[in-house]
Structure formats: structure tokens, C-alpha cells
Amino acid sequence: MRFPVPILALCALLMAAPGSASLLDYVGECVPFARAASGIQIYGDAWTWWNQAQGRYARGTRPNLGSVIVFARSSRLQRGHVAVVSRIVDRRVLMITHANWSRQNGARGHVEQDVTLTDVSPDNDWSEVKVWFRDTTGLGTTIYPVYGFIYGKPVTAQLAPARPARELTGAKPDYVGALIDAYR
């Protein structure tokens, strides 16, 4: 039986984390997690995803559910970072699900679901963001440069459309997300 590539990537992740019953149990780097969670088949350091997507997947400056946001390299993110859009709150606030950001139980690598991210770019184009940081229980003070969003829609016939994992969004968003839900 032949399985779609996203299923194989998920199986590889689950096999890498023995006893895992969920994509959210993954512990490791952001890149393999984003690949399995989004279905977008790009490899290599996170910051390289943007250029690798050119000619393969649609890209843009507006978030879509299941799209991958690509953080540029910076002094704090020497390999960049990738995360998957799990909820869109409004035009300047969204939630991401990603791995290897905050420490959990003293260690990095864990998955965080529905983490608040806000657009702080002067032109409202998602080129600069702030991210909720569990260690300080708030939006961090660091502004991270972002290339944009990679969508699961391939621009070449050789790739199948990406299918995001169902587990991207959940009933327990971070503190900011919970407040947003309470006031909606």
C-alpha cells in the first residue's frame, strides 16, 4: 500500500518519539514538526524554507490555516524558525502550533499548541512579529523578522496538495488565546 508523504512524515515523527500517540507529543526541532503538521515537504534549516518553496508551493504575506510561517535568521534564531498557523484571531493576531520554542519542564523541543503571535510590522504585512513566550508568560519583547507564509497549494504538478494535521488547534490555547476566546 502506498501512503501519502505527509502520512509517512507523521509516522516517522511518531516512531522517533516512542509511545507517542499524538503529533503533539513530538519532542525535537521545529522543522520536522512543521513538515509533518503542515504536510509541506521542504527540508533543511528553517530559514531556507522560504527560498526552497519558490516554484514549488504558493507563498504570500497573509496567514492561512495550516500555512507555515517562516522566520528569518537573526541573532536569536540562527537557523530561523518555522511554525504552522493553527488559528486566525484577527488581521494582526494569530495562533501557531510549533516545536522547540519555550522550555517545558526545563527542556526545549516540546510542541506548543495555539501560541499567540502578533504582527508588529509598520506596514501590517507580517514581516515582523512578537511571539508568546511560555518562560515569561507573555508576549516577548523581541521582534522577529519573518519572510512570509508558505501555503499547502503546490505550484508544480509533481507535488500533491499539503494536508495540515487535525491536531493543530485545540481547546486549550495559551493565556492570551484564552482571554481572546472569553471576550469573543
Disulfide bonds with the S-S distance in Angstrom:
none
